[in-house]
Amino acid sequence: MENKITKLKSLLADAYDLSNVAALLSWDEQTKMPPGGAEARSYQMAAVSRLAHEKFTSDEIGRLLEDLQVYENQLDPDTDEARLLHITRRDYNKRIRVPSTLVSEFARVTAAAHTTWVVARQQSDFGKLRPDLERIVALRREYASLFAPYDHIYDPLFDDYEPGMKTAEVRQIFDRIRPQQVALVHAIAERPQVEDAFLHKPFDEQKQENITVDVITRFGFDWKRGRQDRSAHPFTTSFSPGDVRLTTRFLPDSGISALFSSMHECGHALYEQGINPAYARTPLGQPPSMALHESQSRLWENLVGAPYDFWVYYYPRFQETFSTQLGNVDLEAFYKAVNKSEPSPIRVEADEATYNLHIMLRLELEIALMEGKLEVRDLPEAWNERMREYLGITPANDAQGVLQDVHWSGGSIGYFATYALGNIISVQIWERILSEIPDLPAQIRRGEFASLRAWLEERIHRFGGKYEPQELVQRVTGSRIDPEPYLRYLRTKFGEIYAL
């Protein structure tokens, strides 16, 4: 059996190498590629994605999994080998249903659509993206149909990002948190608003970049195994534990947007850099779900970077760097400004009290698209209606509304809910961390993050995709995904800031 395990790993390595080549092509498209390369890149992506899919779903891998079934049943289910076989079989059984022609076409269309999205957003013209997006939605419906019968047409798409979880489950969780978050937003709106005008002045971009580099270096980002670049929409990608890349973006009228973007993406990058290198080039070499991934980015961004403790250490340095803008602003005022809660049209700039409402809006629109109850041409109007309903605001244009996110042009329908789930999981994890490292707030006040990073690596990162998502949450926090700690956290934090 050892020879068959070795052969399986060799075949998987080829498939994952090709997938990583596709990821590298995508990274280049979003950071370095000139616009004129879009058409050729779409065909390159199509070819490499098709080859990766065909490698992973080959008859040879299928036969090896069948031959190894009895052997797998005899293994301790917690061993790496048993988990590798289990996760590979799960992924193989799903991917084998998808023809390589569909994989190729989807890769080609989404690669081309990214360049279209960049132009459409710059010009605030949804009509430019509409034809590409109509094709993407049609391809996603075709993909979902391959898994019928299902409980809901959205299930196969959501499962790509959150294996094993159903649409009904995430709806149930959102139904629990929606009324409480809406009530919190309304309560905040009745209180005197926090002053933050000093954050919305010109801030030198090079100085901002220097600060982002300093902060994520302190967090533990390994520059020998990663880099930071700029892109239209921040993201993180990994080609191996030794090559993890994040991007950020700088806004002309915000002094903290790029910093919080980098802290968020650094959370993703630390996860990828912390995975056991022995899992590379296998299904275990990546986090088990995007909700777990987002739990790490939201933890470093919101639970480390936003609290008062972090700024006790870092604000004097920040204030000195931007003395013209912040010289007369004390720490208390700055902390409240950083954590100001006010409905805004842009998701990535949204505060914690309103953020999940942005996610719920997107989830509902995606489900309606998949069900055929909403057509792509009607997305801008539907978007604006829900923004008014949930947040009481109307985006000024398509760029601030339906075009603001990169995800749909990339075909990532099914992804958005994982942001909110990540928020929930992050607080569950944080409560467990504080119970085991009670002096962590004091460490953060000193600018020390090593014990936090080590805890996360030991309990979460090193396992990669070894465990199913809910299984890992249970192992780490003692319960499955539970929104109550998150809601408690929001009430406490904003209750103190706004004297609720």
C-alpha positions in Angstrom: 0.0 0.0 0.0 2.9 2.3 0.6 3.7 2.4 -3.1 0.1 3.3 -3.9 0.2 6.1 -1.3 3.4 7.4 -2.8 2.0 7.3 -6.3 -1.2 9.1 -5.2 0.9 11.9 -3.6 2.9 12.2 -6.8 -0.2 12.6 -9.0 -1.7 15.0 -6.5 1.5 17.1 -6.6 1.2 17.4 -10.3 -2.4 18.6 -10.1 -1.6 21.1 -7.3 1.5 22.4 -9.1 -0.8 23.3 -12.1 -3.3 24.9 -9.8 -0.6 27.0 -8.3 0.6 28.0 -11.8 -3.0 29.2 -12.4 -2.9 31.2 -9.1 0.4 32.8 -10.2 -1.1 33.8 -13.5 -4.1 35.3 -11.6 -1.8 37.2 -9.2 0.1 38.6 -12.1 -3.1 39.7 -13.8 -4.2 41.7 -10.8 -0.9 43.3 -9.9 1.6 43.5 -12.9 0.0 42.5 -16.2 -0.7 45.3 -18.7 -4.4 45.6 -19.8 -3.4 44.4 -23.3 -2.6 41.0 -22.0 -6.1 40.2 -20.9 -7.3 38.2 -23.8 -4.1 36.0 -24.0 -4.2 35.6 -20.2 -7.8 34.3 -20.3 -6.7 31.5 -22.6 -3.7 30.7 -20.6 -5.8 30.5 -17.5 -8.3 28.3 -19.3 -5.6 25.9 -20.4 -3.8 25.5 -17.1 -7.1 25.2 -15.1 -8.3 22.5 -17.5 -5.0 20.6 -17.1 -5.1 20.9 -13.3 -8.7 19.6 -13.2 -8.0 16.7 -15.5 -4.9 15.7 -13.5 -6.9 15.7 -10.2 -9.9 13.8 -11.7 -7.9 11.3 -13.7 -9.0 7.6 -13.8 -5.6 6.8 -12.2 -6.4 8.8 -9.0 -9.8 7.3 -8.9 -8.4 3.7 -9.1 -5.9 4.5 -6.4 -8.5 5.9 -4.1 -10.6 2.8 -4.6 -7.7 0.5 -4.0 -6.8 2.4 -0.8 -10.3 2.4 0.7 -9.8 -0.7 2.8 -6.4 0.5 3.9 -7.9 3.8 4.9 -10.6 2.1 7.0 -7.8 0.4 9.0 -5.9 3.6 9.8 -6.3 5.8 12.9 -8.7 8.4 11.5 -6.7 11.2 13.0 -3.4 10.4 11.2 -2.2 12.5 8.4 -2.4 9.6 5.9 -6.0 8.8 6.8 -7.0 12.5 6.6 -5.2 12.9 3.2 -7.2 10.0 1.8 -10.5 11.2 3.3 -10.1 14.8 2.0 -8.8 13.7 -1.4 -11.8 11.3 -1.8 -14.2 14.1 -0.8 -12.8 16.5 -3.3 -12.4 13.9 -6.1 -16.0 12.8 -5.8 -17.1 16.4 -6.2 -14.8 17.4 -9.0 -15.3 14.3 -11.0 -18.9 15.5 -11.8 -17.5 18.6 -13.5 -16.4 18.3 -17.2 -13.1 19.8 -18.0 -14.7 21.9 -20.8 -16.7 23.7 -18.2 -13.7 24.3 -16.0 -11.8 25.7 -18.9 -14.6 28.0 -20.1 -15.2 29.3 -16.6 -11.5 30.1 -16.1 -11.4 31.8 -19.5 -14.5 33.9 -18.9 -13.5 35.0 -15.4 -10.0 35.9 -16.3 -11.3 38.2 -19.1 -14.0 39.6 -16.8 -11.5 40.8 -14.2 -10.0 43.3 -16.7 -13.5 44.3 -17.7 -14.4 44.8 -14.1 -11.4 47.1 -13.4 -12.5 49.4 -16.3 -16.2 49.2 -15.4 -15.5 50.2 -11.8 -13.2 53.0 -12.9 -15.9 54.4 -15.1 -18.7 53.4 -12.8 -20.5 51.7 -15.6 -22.2 48.4 -14.8 -23.2 48.0 -18.4 -19.6 47.2 -19.3 -19.5 44.2 -17.0 -23.0 43.0 -17.5 -22.4 40.7 -20.5 -19.5 39.0 -18.8 -21.4 38.7 -15.5 -24.4 37.2 -17.3 -22.2 34.5 -18.8 -20.6 33.9 -15.3 -24.0 33.5 -13.7 -25.1 31.1 -16.4 -21.9 29.0 -15.9 -22.5 28.9 -12.2 -26.0 27.7 -12.7 -24.7 25.1 -15.1 -22.1 24.0 -12.5 -24.7 23.8 -9.7 -27.0 21.7 -11.9 -24.3 19.0 -12.0 -25.0 18.2 -8.3 -28.7 17.8 -8.5 -30.6 16.7 -6.6 -29.7 19.1 -3.8 -31.5 20.9 -1.0 -30.9 24.2 -2.7 -29.2 25.2 -5.9 -26.8 27.5 -4.0 -25.5 24.5 -1.9 -22.9 23.3 -4.4 -21.5 26.8 -4.8 -21.4 27.5 -1.1 -19.8 24.0 -0.5 -16.8 25.0 -2.7 -15.9 27.6 0.0 -17.4 26.0 3.1 -17.4 22.2 2.7 -20.2 20.4 4.3 -22.3 23.5 5.2 -25.7 24.1 3.6 -27.4 27.3 2.5 -30.1 26.7 5.1 -27.5 26.6 7.9 -26.0 29.9 7.0 -29.4 31.5 6.6 -30.3 30.3 10.1 -27.2 31.9 11.5 -27.8 35.1 9.7 -31.4 35.2 10.9 -30.1 35.0 14.5 -27.7 37.9 14.1 -29.5 40.2 11.6 -32.1 41.7 14.0 -29.6 42.2 16.8 -27.1 43.9 14.4 -29.9 46.1 13.0 -31.0 47.1 16.5 -27.4 47.9 17.4 -27.0 50.1 14.3 -30.2 51.9 15.2 -29.1 52.4 18.8 -25.7 53.9 17.7 -27.5 56.2 15.3 -29.3 57.8 18.2 -26.1 58.7 20.0 -23.7 61.6 19.3 -21.4 60.6 16.5 -17.7 60.1 16.9 -15.5 62.7 15.2 -13.1 61.3 12.6 -12.5 64.1 10.1 -8.8 64.0 10.9 -8.6 60.5 9.4 -9.9 61.8 6.0 -7.1 64.1 4.9 -4.2 63.4 2.5 -1.8 61.0 4.0 1.5 60.4 2.2 1.4 57.0 0.5 5.0 56.0 1.0 4.7 56.7 4.8 1.5 54.6 4.9 3.3 51.8 3.1 6.2 52.0 5.5 3.8 51.7 8.4 1.9 48.7 6.9 5.3 46.9 6.4 6.3 47.6 10.0 3.0 46.4 11.5 2.7 43.2 9.6 6.4 42.5 10.3 5.6 42.8 14.0 2.7 40.5 13.5 5.1 37.9 12.2 4.8 38.0 8.4 7.9 36.3 7.0 9.3 38.4 4.1 11.6 35.7 3.0 8.5 33.7 2.2 6.2 36.5 1.1 5.7 39.9 -0.4 3.2 42.8 -0.5 2.1 44.6 -3.7 -0.8 46.8 -4.7 -4.0 45.8 -6.5 -7.4 47.3 -7.3 -8.9 45.0 -4.6 -6.8 43.7 -1.8 -6.3 39.9 -1.7 -3.9 37.2 -0.6 -2.7 34.2 -2.6 -0.3 31.3 -1.8 1.7 29.2 -4.2 3.4 27.3 -1.3 4.2 27.9 2.3 7.4 29.5 1.0 5.6 31.9 -1.4 2.6 33.8 0.1 1.7 37.1 -1.4 -0.7 39.8 -0.2 -1.8 43.1 -1.7 -3.2 46.3 -0.4 -4.5 49.6 -1.8 -4.2 53.2 -0.8 -7.1 55.7 -0.7 -6.3 59.4 -1.2 -8.5 60.5 1.7 -7.9 57.9 4.3 -5.0 57.5 6.7 -5.9 54.0 8.0 -7.6 52.1 5.1 -4.3 50.7 3.7 -3.1 49.7 7.2 -6.3 47.8 8.1 -6.3 46.2 4.6 -2.8 45.0 5.2 -3.6 43.7 8.6 -6.5 41.8 7.2 -4.5 40.3 4.4 -1.6 39.5 6.8 -4.0 37.4 8.8 -4.6 35.3 5.7 -0.9 35.2 4.9 0.1 34.1 8.4 -2.4 31.2 8.1 -0.8 30.1 4.8 2.8 30.5 6.0 1.9 28.5 9.1 0.7 25.3 7.4 2.8 22.2 7.9 5.2 22.2 4.9 4.8 18.4 4.7 1.2 19.0 3.4 2.3 21.1 0.4 1.1 20.0 -3.0 -1.8 18.0 -1.5 -5.4 18.8 -0.4 -4.1 19.2 3.1 -1.8 22.1 2.1 -4.6 24.7 2.4 -7.0 25.9 5.1 -10.2 23.8 5.3 -12.6 26.5 4.4 -12.8 30.2 3.6 -14.7 30.9 6.9 -11.7 29.6 8.8 -9.4 31.7 6.5 -11.5 34.8 7.1 -11.5 34.1 10.8 -7.8 34.7 10.8 -7.9 37.9 8.7 -10.7 39.4 10.7 -9.0 38.4 14.0 -5.8 40.3 13.2 -7.7 43.2 11.7 -10.5 43.7 14.2 -9.5 41.9 17.4 -5.8 42.8 17.3 -5.5 46.0 15.2 -8.6 47.9 16.1 -8.7 47.7 19.9 -7.3 50.3 22.3 -4.5 48.0 23.5 -2.9 47.9 20.0 -2.9 51.7 19.7 -1.5 52.2 23.2 1.7 50.9 21.7 1.4 52.0 18.1 -0.4 55.4 18.2 2.7 57.4 19.3 4.6 56.1 16.3 1.6 56.7 14.0 1.1 60.1 15.4 4.7 61.1 15.0 4.7 59.9 11.3 1.6 61.9 10.5 2.1 64.8 13.0 0.5 67.3 10.6 -2.8 65.4 10.6 -2.8 63.9 14.1 -0.5 66.2 16.2 -3.4 67.5 18.2 -5.4 64.3 18.4 -5.2 62.3 21.6 -5.2 58.5 21.9 -8.8 58.3 23.1 -10.2 60.4 20.2 -8.1 58.4 17.7 -9.2 55.0 19.0 -12.9 56.1 18.8 -12.4 57.4 15.3 -10.8 54.2 14.1 -13.8 52.3 15.5 -16.5 54.7 14.4 -19.7 53.1 13.4 -21.7 54.7 10.6 -23.4 53.1 7.6 -21.3 53.4 4.5 -21.6 52.1 0.9 -18.2 50.3 0.8 -17.9 46.9 2.4 -14.2 46.8 2.9 -14.4 50.2 4.7 -17.4 49.2 6.8 -17.1 49.1 10.6 -17.8 45.9 12.6 -21.4 46.9 13.6 -22.5 47.3 10.0 -20.2 44.9 8.1 -22.3 41.7 8.3 -25.3 43.6 6.8 -23.2 44.1 3.7 -22.6 40.4 3.6 -26.2 39.5 4.0 -27.1 41.8 1.2 -24.7 40.0 -1.1 -25.8 36.5 0.0 -29.4 37.3 -0.7 -28.6 38.7 -4.2 -26.5 35.6 -5.1 -29.2 33.2 -4.0 -31.8 35.2 -6.0 -29.5 35.0 -9.1 -29.0 31.3 -8.7 -32.7 30.7 -8.2 -33.5 32.7 -11.3 -35.6 35.2 -9.3 -33.1 38.0 -10.1 -31.5 38.8 -13.5 -28.1 40.3 -13.8 -29.5 43.4 -15.6 -31.5 44.2 -12.4 -28.6 43.9 -10.0 -27.8 47.6 -9.6 -31.4 48.4 -8.6 -31.7 45.4 -6.3 -28.4 46.3 -4.7 -29.5 49.9 -4.0 -32.9 48.8 -2.6 -31.2 46.5 -0.1 -28.7 49.1 0.9 -31.6 51.5 1.7 -33.4 48.7 3.6 -30.4 47.5 5.6 -28.2 50.5 6.0 -30.5 53.5 5.2 -28.2 54.8 2.4 -28.1 54.7 -1.4 -24.7 54.4 -3.2 -23.9 57.4 -5.3 -23.0 55.3 -8.3 -22.2 51.8 -9.5 -18.6 52.0 -8.4 -19.8 52.6 -4.8 -22.5 50.0 -5.3 -22.7 46.9 -7.3 -19.3 47.2 -8.9 -17.3 47.7 -5.7 -16.2 44.0 -5.2 -14.0 41.9 -7.4 -15.6 38.6 -6.4 -18.4 38.3 -9.0 -16.2 39.1 -11.9 -13.9 36.3 -10.7 -16.9 33.9 -10.5 -16.7 33.6 -6.7 -20.4 33.2 -6.1 -20.8 31.4 -2.8 -17.8 33.2 -1.1 -19.4 36.2 0.6 -21.1 34.5 3.5 -17.7 33.2 4.7 -16.7 36.8 5.7 -19.5 36.9 8.2 -18.9 33.4 9.4 -15.3 34.3 9.8 -16.3 37.2 12.0 -18.3 34.9 14.2 -15.5 32.2 14.4 -12.8 34.9 15.1 -14.5 35.9 18.4 -15.0 32.3 19.4 -11.3 31.7 18.9 -10.4 35.0 20.6 -12.4 34.1 23.8 -10.5 30.8 23.9 -7.1 32.6 23.4 -7.8 35.0 26.2 -8.7 32.2 28.6 -5.3 30.5 27.9 -3.2 33.7 27.5 -4.8 36.0 30.0 -2.0 38.6 29.8 -2.3 38.9 26.0 -3.8 42.4 26.2 -0.8 43.5 28.2 1.5 41.9 25.6 -0.3 43.8 22.8 0.2 47.1 24.6 3.9 46.4 24.5 3.8 45.6 20.7 4.4 41.9 21.4 2.5 39.3 19.2 4.7 36.2 19.3 2.7 34.3 21.8 -0.6 35.0 19.9 1.0 33.9 16.6 2.4 30.8 18.2 -1.0 29.9 19.7 -2.7 30.2 16.3 0.0 28.2 14.6 -0.2 25.4 17.1 -4.0 25.2 17.3 -5.1 26.1 13.8 -2.5 27.0 11.1 -0.3 23.9 11.1 -3.2 21.6 10.4 -4.0 23.1 7.0 -6.9 21.2 5.6 -6.5 18.1 7.8 -9.9 18.6 9.5 -13.3 19.5 8.3 -14.3 23.1 9.0 -16.8 22.6 11.8 -14.6 19.9 13.2 -11.7 22.3 13.6 -13.9 25.0 15.1 -15.1 22.4 17.6 -11.6 21.3 18.4 -10.3 24.9 18.9 -13.3 26.6 20.7 -15.2 23.7 22.2 -18.3 24.3 20.1 -19.5 24.5 16.5 -20.0 27.9 14.8 -22.0 30.0 17.4 -22.9 33.6 16.9 -23.5 34.4 20.5 -19.9 35.3 21.5 -19.7 37.6 18.5 -23.0 39.4 19.3 -21.8 39.8 22.9 -18.6 41.3 21.7 -20.3 43.8 19.5 -22.7 44.9 22.2 -19.8 45.4 24.7 -17.4 47.2 22.3 -19.9 49.6 20.8 -21.7 50.0 24.1 -18.5 51.4 25.6 -17.7 53.7 22.6 -21.2 55.1 22.3 -22.3 54.8 25.9 -25.3 52.7 25.0 
